[in-house]
Amino acid sequence: LHSDLDKGEGTVKYTLSGDGAGTVFTIDETTGDIHAIRSLDREEKPFYTLRAQAVDIETRKPLEPESEFIIKVQDINDNEPKFLDGPYVASVPEMSPVGK
């Protein structure tokens, strides 16, 4: 996150609010960089709606309208396959059609 009004003089503070702000996501108040501070799991929560804003550090007044964005968590296969009743024996004839 970065405001065009931020000239790098330390007069802008970035804030973050919404789902997981401060617990799952954090923002560097000086640079506007947003980071996840823990692993995300799609089964736990598939997306987060966050709001960020740049404010004047002295007056605390917004420099721009609040920005809303959605972070969508992609799913990965985090459950390794387990074959509990093995060993398994199977055969597939050559040139077999898919799904048969």
C-alpha positions, 0 to 999 in steps of 0.5 A, spaced: 500 500 500 502 506 498 499 513 497 501 518 492 501 523 497 507 520 501 513 523 499 518 519 504 518 524 509 515 520 515 508 524 515 504 519 513 501 513 517 498 507 514 493 503 518 489 496 517 483 494 519 478 488 517 478 481 517 485 478 521 488 485 521 493 485 527 492 478 528 493 475 521 496 481 517 500 486 519 502 493 516 508 497 516 505 504 519 511 507 515 512 504 508 505 501 507 507 494 506 502 488 508 505 482 511 501 475 513 504 474 520 502 466 520 500 461 515 493 461 512 489 455 511 483 455 506 479 450 510 479 455 516 478 461 512 477 462 504 478 469 504 479 476 508 476 483 507 481 488 509 481 496 509 487 500 509 488 508 509 493 513 509 493 518 514 497 524 516 501 523 522 500 529 525 493 531 524 490 524 524 486 526 518 485 521 512 489 523 506 485 519 501 479 515 501 479 508 505 481 502 500 478 495 501 481 489 498 480 482 498 485 476 499 483 470 497 487 464 500 489 458 495 488 451 497 494 446 497 494 439 498 496 439 505 494 432 507 499 427 505 495 421 502 495 415 507 494 407 505 492 404 511 490 397 509 496 396 504 499 393 500 495 394 494 495 390 488 492 393 481 493 392 474 491 396 468 490 393 461 494 397 456 490 402 452 485 402 457 480 408 456 480 413 461 475 412 467 475 405 466 
